[in-house]
Structures are given as structure tokens and as C-alpha cells.
Amino acid sequence: GRGDRGGASARRAARSGGGPGLQQPYIQRNIKVYEVLDEEGLSIIEANADTVLEEIGIEFRDDAEALQMWRDAGADVRGERVHFPKGLPRSLLKTAPSVFTQHARNPERSVQIGGDATVFAPVYGPPFVRDLDGNRRYATIEDFRNFVKLTYMAPSLHHSGGTVCEPVDVPVNKRHLDMIAAHMTLSDKPFMGSVTAPERAEDTVAMAKILFGDRFVEENTVIINLINANSPMVFDETMLGAAKVYARNNQATIITPFILAGAMSPVTVAGTLTQVLAEVLAGAAFTQLVRPGAPVLFGTFASSISMQSGAPTFGTPEPTLVSYGAGQLARRLGLPFRTGGSLCASKIPDAQAAYESANTLTSTLLAGTNFVLHAAGWLEGGLASCYEKFMMDIDQLGMQQKLAAGVDLSENGQAMDAIREVGPGSHYLGCSHTQANFQSAFYRSSIADNNSYEQWQAEGEKRAETRANELARRWLETYEAPPLDEGIAEGLRDFIAARKQSMPDAFT
């Protein structure tokens, strides 16, 4: 449901990250990015990355076509390892757009990727959910659909995301069809495609053509896709296969080194940034070999590990520095940037989850990130999608939206009439400027309790996660699907039925 645009619920939604009311447009940042490297530091890392590409090389595994494309482009290919002459990847990337639009089936929901835009998308990839009854269990297709519905209703999420959880009750070789269908039918926000096999990427493109029309898909970007490097310094056949399908169809890829520093990259920030840049240069340049002009993002997912247990850690200072540095490197390359989210290692939506997620999220915005995966619902190092955490996170995303708008210096923003009216020794509560602005003046949290102790007690002494639980239940009860042309819906159903019939179930 969109809420009554003129009603009280819509007004409340407009001033909070709360209600399923007015969708907020993607963020156009009016605040400066935070930079940690000066010109000398950036030059050192760029030179080191060039050395890695030339002397050490990047492996393109089990893909003879990819290796031949690199040979034809002038790279030195030895076995499966590609060595790049200095400047080759950068020269290829000159054709990649620095800004593009990802179109949604509802044009009002289309988003800008790149420039001063920030787009929030939900958690991606967890096999488990932490459900509304407090159970940690394997995710189902019903959970998947629930998260798509909640994302559709969340004003501060601009994008439907991709694998919001892994529905293990559907065969591995068929679940992508149900997942893409959920994004297409239960929401009208932009979404991500399947990358777990090249033929699943082909299915995604085919379904997009049913939804948008063949010609529209050929001429526009309607799908964005996550292509992970197998760090350190490897691209495997699965990711290369999916990347080729999407790039050939002019659909966007996010080339993302998946880094747990100390395991998949050096323990230092500069060493990690060097490897990240080398991997992105190789992977992103490859998309331009496939199709010059195909949209591609500079992605990084960087985390540290516990040197005692080897477990990933989140919300720590070092990955924050990596995010800031990688954002600078992406802007110098002229590519849109993806990193960060609301990341934590906590097993439940507790204080640890809140601290770690807040630390990650604020630095994500300040790094100038254009596309933010895992902005809501991430728990347990990405192993679980959590309903309560999802509701708490989207509240925080609404705050980031306010922060990113910067300082209002209009006449109303300067508030000189209020200062004149009130004068010394009085208060602003009743003045006309306050009366005119009170509804939109401050962000209103949908989760936080700011009442008196007595009122909190009288209302049942509820914790934040309890309030989040109630809110999630309420949203799911009131969800209404956005309208979809019946002919398109039927076309999608027929395509899925035919594809499912064409192969036996596989659970591995």
C-alpha cells in the first residue's frame, strides 16, 4: 500500500523512516564525502595495483572465451593467468558510464546509480532467517516474499535488492525463477538478477523482457547484478559467465572483491586497497571487452577478521578506512561505487548489532557510496536475514536520508523571522515559524521510545526489537501489491512454468 497521500499516515511517513507511506526518492547527497587519502597516497595505491596487474596477474578460471578476449585485447595470458600491460584496464574503462539510470517498472521508482546519488537496497544472500517468533531457521520462499513486501513498503529503501534470503525449500536450479518473480510482482522498485549460473542470468534477462518489453531492455538498464571476485585475484567461471550475459545485454554489474582482510587480502588498509583496485580494474575492464559502454560499478565488500578465531568482524575501524579509500579510487576511475550497509556480527538484534551497524552505515554514506547492499536486515555476519533488525535498520536509513540532505539555507531554513519574533528570554514553541515547520522539522523514529519512564512502563516496558517485531507484523498484514498488467503477469507465470518443466529438481 502507498498510504493515503494526503492523509495523516502519509504525513507521518514523510517525516520518519516509518510507515508504509510516501516512498522517499533515492538520496541526492548535499554533504561532502569523507576522504582519508591525499594525492600522494592515492598515487601510491594506483601504482601498486598496476604492478599487481602486470607482474602477478589475475586468474580467469575455466573460461577459454574470457582468456581469448584478453589475448585479443593485448594482455599477456599464461595458462589461466592474465598479465595486463600498464594502463590497459584503465583505457578499456573509458567507455563505462560514470552515471546511469536503473529503470523500475514504476518510473517514479527508477534510481540514479552514480554521481551524488545514494541508493539503499536490503540484505543479500543469507541462508537463514531470524523470524518474528524468535526462531533461527533456514529461509523459505515465504520469507523471501515477506522481505520483498517489507522492502516495497519501506520509504527509505529505494531498491528491492536481490537474494534477500536464500529460499532453501525450492530446488536450487529453480529458485531463481520464484525469486525474480517475487521482485517483479510484489514490488515495483528496481531489483537485482540471478548470478549463480549463466543460464539463470539468461532467465533473468528473459523475464525482464516480459516485464519491460524486449526493446526497452535492449536500450535501457533494468537489472543490476552482483559479480564477486574470488579473492585473492581470481574470477571463476560462474561469475564470469553471469557477467558476460549481463554485460552483453547492457545490464549493470557490480564487480566486488569479497574481502576478509587477513584471509583474502593483506592485514593492512593500503595492502587491501591495492588488491581491491587491481581486482576491480581487471573485472570491470572485462565487462567493457564484452560490450563497450555496459554499466559497471566499482564494488568492495571489506571486513576484518578476528586474529584469534578467524571469524569476520564488523563495524571496526579498518574496513571503514578501506571504504573511504575505495570510494576515492572509484571516483578517480569515474565508476559508480558500492560498499557498506548495516553490517554486524551479532546473532540477535542487540546493542552489538546496533553499534556495529551504525558504525558501518554512517561511514557508508560519508564514503560517497552510490549503491548500498545490505542496508537493512543483515545479522550474524550475513548468515541471517532478521525481520526485527530489518525494521530497526530502515528507521536508521530514514535518518541517513535527512543527514544527506545537508543544511537548508533557504529563507525558511535561516529562520530569521523566528529569531525576531521570539527575542531574548522567551521560547520558540508557540512562534509561527515553529508552528509552520513542526511536522517536518525533525526526523521521527518509528522504533525509538522517547516517552517518559512511566509511560514506557504503562505500555509494557517494550524493548526496541519488540516494537520492531510489532511493526513488521503490522506492515505484512496491511501489504497490498502494486498493480501489474494481467497480460504481463500471465506471461511471467507461463515462462516460469515452462522453465521449471524443462528440468528435473536439483537440490545441490
N, C-alpha and C positions, 0 to 999 in steps of 0.2 A: 504494500500500500504506500502511496505517496503522501498520505495525510491530506487534510483539507488545507489547501494552500493559504486560505485566508483565516483559518481557524486558530485557536489557541495552541493546539498541538504543533502546528507548523511554526508558529512564532517561537515556541519553546525550543523546537529543534534548531531553528536558525541561530539561537544564541547558545546552544550547547552541542556536545557531540552526541546528545541523547536522541530522542525519539525517532521512530521511522517517519520522518517528516521531510523537510526540504533537503534534497541532495546538495551537498556543497560542491562547487566546481573544483577541479584539480587546483593545487596550490600554485600561485604565481608569486614567487618569493620577492619580498621587498626588503629583505635584510641581507647583509653581506655574508659571503661564505667565509669559513674559518680556515686559514692556511697555516701549515706548520713548516713548510719548506721554502727557502728562498731560492733565487735563480741558480745559485751555485749547487744547492742540494738537489734540485730537480735535474740539472745537467749531469751531475754525478750518476744519479739513478738511471737516467736515459742512456748514458754511455755504457754503464754496466749491463743494462738489458740488451743493448746492441751486441756487446761482447758475448753474452749468453747465447743469443740467437746465432751468431756467426761461428763461435768456437765450440760450444757444447751442443747446440741444436735442440730441436723439439721433435718428438716422435709422433708420427701419424700412423697408427697401428691398423693393420688388416684392411687397408683401403688403397688398393692399387691405383684407383682413379685419382684420389687425392694426391698421391705421390707423383703421378704423371703430370698433374696440373702444376705442381710446384716445379718440376723439371722444366716444363714448358715456359714457366714464368722466370726462369733463370736461377733458381735455387740449386744448391749442391746437395743432391739426395744420395745418401749412403745407406743402403738397406731400407729401413723404415724411418731413419733419422734424417730430418731436413735441416740443412745449414743455410742460413739466409745471408746473402751479401748485405753489407751495411746499407740501410735506407730502403731496402726492397719492401718490407711490410708497410712502412710509412707511406711510400709512394702509392701503393695499392689502395691505402685507406683514404686517399684524397677524394675518391668517388663516393664515400659513405656520407650520408646526410648527418649534419650536426643536430638537426631538429626535424621531427616528423610527427604526423598525427596518427594515432591508432584509433580507428573508427569503431564505434559501438553501434549496435543495431538501432538504438535510440540516439539520434545525432546529438542530442543535448548531453549525452554521457561520453562523447568522444573525448580523448585526452591528448594533450601535447606531451611528447617524450623528448626531453632535451631543453636547452636554454635555461630559463629561470623557473621552469615548471618542476613541481614535485608531485608524484602520483603514488598514492598508498594502495597496496594490494595485500591480501591476507596471507596467513601462513601457508607453506607449500611443503608437501611431502611426508608428513608423519604417518606411520603405520598404526599408531594408537590414538585413541581419544580419551580424554577425561570427561566423562559425561555429566549430565545435570543431576544424577543420583550419586555422584561421588565415586563412580567406578572407573578404574583404568582398564580398558579393554581394547581389542582390535577394532579398528574403524569399519563401518559398514557403508553401503551406498546411501542409506537413510541419513547417516551422519553427514556424508558428503553433501547431500541435498540441503540439509539443515544449515550447514555453514554457507552454502551459496545463497540461501534465503536471507540469513542474517547479514551477509555482506551486501546484498542488494538493498537491505533496509537501513544500513549504516550510513549516515550522511557523510562521515569523514573518511570512508573508504571509496576511492574513485574507480576501483578496478576489481573485477570478480576473481582475479588470480587464476591459479591452475589446479594442481593436485592439493586441494585444501585439506584432504586427508586421503589415505590410500584405502579404498573400499575392498577389503580382503574377502568379502562374501561374493564377489563377482569374479569369474575367471580372469586370470592375468591378461590373456590375449583379447579380451572383450571389454574390460572395464573402462578403457579409454573412451569407448563409444558412449557409455552411460554418463561418464564424467563430462565430456564435451556437450552432450545433450542437456545436462543439468544447467551448465553455464548459459547455453543458448536459450533455454526455455523458461528457467526460473528467475532469470535476471535479464536486464537489458544494458548492463555495463560491459565494457570490453573485457576480454578473457585471454587465457593462455592455451597453447596447444600441447598435444602429447609428443614426447620426445623419446619414449622408451624403445622405439623401433622405427626405422624409416617408413614402413607401411602404415604405422599408426599416425605418423606425421601426414602421410598422404590422405588417410581417412579424415584427419582434422581439416585439411585444405578442402577436401570434397564436401564436407559438412558446411564449412564456411561459405562455399559457393551456393549451396542450397539456401542458406540463411540470407546472404547478401546479394546473390546473383553472380554469375561467372565473371561478367565484365568488371563489376565493381571490385571483386577480389583481385583480378588481374591488374587493376590500375591503382589500388589502394592497399594500405596495410591494415589488416583487421585482426591479426593474431600476433602475439609476442611470445617468445619461446626461450626456455632456459637451457643453454648448452654449457654443461660443466666441463672444464678441463679436468683430466685425471691427474692432478698434481702429485709429484713434480714432473712437469714438462712432457706430458703425454696427452694426446687426444685419441680416444678409442673409436672403433668402427660404429658403435651405436650412436654416439654423439655426432660424429662426422656425417653419418647417414641422415640423421634428422636435420642437421644444419644445412645439408645440401638441398633437401626437399624444401625447407622454408625459404632459403635464400633464392632458389630458382623461381619460387612463386612470389618473390618480392615481399615476403613476410619477415618480421623482425626477429633477430636472435640476440640473446644476451650471452656473450662469451664470458664465462665466470670461472676463474680458478677457484676451486674449493679448497681453502687453506686452513689447516690446523697447524699453526706455526710451531716449530719444534718437531713436527712429524712430517708434514708435507712441504715445509719451507724452512729456511733458517730461523733461529730463535730471535733474530734482530728485526727491527722495523725496516731498516734500509734494505737488508737482505731479502725480506719478504716482498717489499715493494718492487725490487729489481726483478724477482721471479714472476710476480703478478704481471708486471708490464710486459715481460718477454712472452708469457703465455697468451696474454690478450692480443698483443701485436700479431702473433702467429695465427691465432684462431680467427680474429676479426678480419685480418687480411685475406684469409682463406675464403670468407664469405664473399669478398669482392672478386676473387678469382671465379667463383661460381656464377655470380651475377653482379657486375659493377652497379653501384647505386642501391643495392639491397640494404635495408636499415639494419644497423648492428650497434649494440651497446657495449661499453667497457664495464664489465661486471667484476666485482670481487666479493667473495664471502670469506672473511678472515676472522679467525678466532685463535685464542691462545690455548695451550693445554696445561693441565696440572703436571708438573715435572715429577710429582710423587706417584700419581696413578695413571697418567696418560689420558685422563678424561678431559673433554673440551670444557673450557671456562668461558664465561660471557660477561659483558659489562665491565671488562677490565681495561686499563689504560692503553695497553699496547695495540690491540685491534682498533681502538679509537684513532690512534695516530696513523695506523695503516689506512683507515677510511679517509681521513683528512688528506693524506699524501696522495692516495689513489685518485681522489676527486680532482686534485690539481693536475695530475698526469693525464686524466681523461679530458679535461678542458683544453690542455695543450694539444692533445691529439685531435680535438674537435669532435669527440664522440659523446653521446649521452652516457650518463653514469648510473650504475646500480650498485648499491651496497646496503648493509644495515638492516634495520627493522626493530622489533621489540623482543630482543633475544635474552634468554636466561637459561640457567642450568637447573633451576628449581623444579621439584617434582609436583608441587602444588602451587596455586596462585597466592603465595605468601609474600612476606616482606622481601625476601631474597629475590623472588620473581619481579617484584615492583622496582626495587633498586636497580637490578641488572638491566631490566628492560628500559627504564628511564635513562640510564647512562647510555645505552645503545641508541635509543630513539633520538635524543636531543642532538647527539653528535652526527647522526644520520642526516638530520635536517641541516645542521650547520656545515656539513661537508659539501652541501650543494647537490645532494643525491636527486637524480631525476626519476628513477623508478625504484620503489621500495617494496621488495618482497618481505614476507614475514612481519608486516606491520601490525598484525593482530592475531592472537590465538596461540602463539608459539609457547610451548612448555617443554621442560625436560630435554634441553639441548636439541629441540626439533624432533624428538621421538613421539611427542603427543600434541594433538590439537585439543585445546581446552575451551569449553564453552564459556566458563566464567572469566577466564583470562581474556578471551576474545572481547567480551563486553567491557572489561576494565581497560583494555588497550584502545578500543575505538573512542572511549572517553578521552584518553590521553592524546589521540590523534587530532581530536577536535581542538585541543589546546594548542598543538603544534600549528594548526591552521591559523589560529589567532596570532600566534607569535610570528609566523612567517609574513603576515600582512604588514608588519612594521608599525611605524608611528604615523598616526593620522595628523597631518599638518594643515588640514582644511580649516576654514574659519570655525566650524563646529569643533574640530579637534583642538584648536588653540584655546577654546573656552574662555576667551577674554570677557564675554558678556556675563558669564557665571561669576568670574572673579570680581567684576564690577558690582554685580547685583548683591553679592553676599557681603563683601567688605570685611574689615577686621572684626574678629571676635564672635561672628555668627557661625552658621553651619550650612552645608550645601544640600542637605536632604530635601528641603522643600523648594529650592530655587527652580526656575523654569527650565534651565539647561538640563538639570538632573532629571526633571520630570519628562523632558523630551527624549532623553537618552537612556533612561534606566533599564529599558527592556533589552537593549543590545550592548550596554556599557561593558559588562564583564562576562567572561566565559562562565557558564553554569554547568557544573559537573552533573552527569546523570548517575554517578556512582557514589561520590563523596558525601559524607554526612557532616553538615556544618551546623546542626541544631544544638540546643543546649543538652547537657548531660541528662537532665530529667526527661526531655522529650525523646532522646535516643533510648533511654531506659523504658519509657512507656510504649515505644514502638517495637520492643522485643530485643533490644541490645544487639542489633544485627551487625555482623562484620561486612566488610566491603564485598567479599566474594559471595555472601548470601544475597546481598542486594543485586549483584551481577547475575546470580542464578535466577532470581525472580524476574529480572528484566529480560533475560534470554527467553524464558518460558512465555512471557507476555508477548514478545515480538513474534515468536513462532506461532502462537495462537492467532495472531491478527494478520499474519502474512497473506498478501494477495499477489498472485503472479502478474507481471506486466503483460499487456495484451500482445498476442502473436498471431499473425495471419494464419488461418487454419490450413491453407494450402502448403505453407512453409512447414508447419508442424507435422503435417501428414508426410511431406517429402522427407523430413528427418526420420520419422518413425519407419518409413519404408526402407530407407538407406540402412538404418541400424539393423533392422530385421534381416535384410539380405546379407549384410556383412557377417552377422552372428551365425546365420545358417551356413555360411560358406566355409566354416572351420569348426573342428571339434574343440570343446573346452580344454584349456590348458591352465594348470594351477602353479606352474613354475616359470 
